[in-house]
Amino acid sequence: MLARRQRDPLQSLQRRNQELKQQVDGLLFESRLKGALEAGKRRDMYQRCIQLKQAIDENKNALQKLKKADEPAPVGNYYQKKEEEHNLLDKLTHQLQELAVSISRENVTEYEPFFFLPFK
């Protein structure tokens, strides 16, 4: 039986970043729906913001540790692709930060200010 070819590390991170982007986009869409301002839904959205932020941070750390030598085959424009992925993660972080701020404005005392800590 043939073994499945393992993905290249950068390609795996790119796929995970796209999954995270879809989740953030879905959360942003949901936040604009009627009824999204109910206290329970706000709390759930805020928790999802925290979870997505943690996943994004994990991907940022993995991306920073990634080296061109880790790739089993040559990758064209490796550093440019890596920079684009980093920029995407920064954009997602910013979107989550804005959403968390808008959610927390509704009830400031209910939420911890996790996005107001300095970013790496």
N, C-alpha and C positions, 0 to 999 in steps of 0.2 A: 504494500500500500504506500502511496506517495505521501510524504509529509507536506502539510500546507506551508507555503512560503510565508515567512514572518515579514510583517510590514517594516518598512524603513522607519526609524525613530521619528524623523521629522514629519513624514507622511502620517504617522499615527497621531502625532500632536495636532496636525492640521485637521484631521477628521474629528478629534475630540473638541477642538476649538469651534468647528462648525456646529457640532451638537450643542455646545454651550451657547453659541450665538442663537440657535433656534429656541433654546429654552428662555434666554433673555428676551428675545423678540416676543415669544408667547406670553411671558409675564407682563411685558409692556402693553401688549394688546389687551390682555385681561384687565389691566389696571384702568383702561379707558372705557371698559364696558359699564353699562348702567348697573348699579348695585354693587360696584366694586368698593364703594366707600363704607360699606357696613363694617362694623368693628371686627367681627370674626374674620371677614375676608381680608381686611387690612392686616390683621395679625398674621394670617397665613401667608400673604404676599411678602410681608416683612421677613418672615422666617425663610421663605424661598430666596429672598434677596441674600440673606446671610449664607445659605447653603451654596448658592451660585457663586457668591464672592469667594468662598473657601475653595470651591472647585477651580475657579479662575486663578487664584493664588497658587494652587498646586500645579496647574499647567504652566504658569509663569516660571515657577521654580524649576520644573522639568525642562522648560525651554532654555533657561539660563545655563543649565548643566549640560545641555546637548552640545556635542562637538562634531565638527565635520568628519572627523575620523571615526565616529560612531556609525556612520552610514556604510552599509555593505557594498554599495555601488556609488559611483560619482553622481553628485546632484548639481545640476546647473544652477547658477545664481543662489547658492546655498545661503549665504549671509543675507541677501536681499529677502529671500523667502522667510528666513528666521525673523528678520526685522518686521516684515509684514504681519507675521503671526503675533509678535509682541505688540504691535500697534493695535491689532484687533482686540487683544486682551485688555489693553489700556482703554479702548473705546467701550468695551463691555463693562469694565469696572466703573467708568464714568456714568454710563447709563444706569447701572444699578445704584450708584451713589445718588443720582438725581431722583430716582424712584423712591429710594429709602427715605430721602429727605422729605419728599412730598407726602409719603405715607406717615412719617413720624410727626409732621406738622399737625395732623389731625388729632393726635393725642401724644404730646411730647413726653409725658411721664411714663407712658406705657412701654417705651422702647429704649434699648441701650444705644448709645451713640457710637456704634462700631465703625462707621465709615469716617468718623472724624479723627481717627488716629492717623499719624503720618504714614503714607504709603512708601513702600520700598522702591 
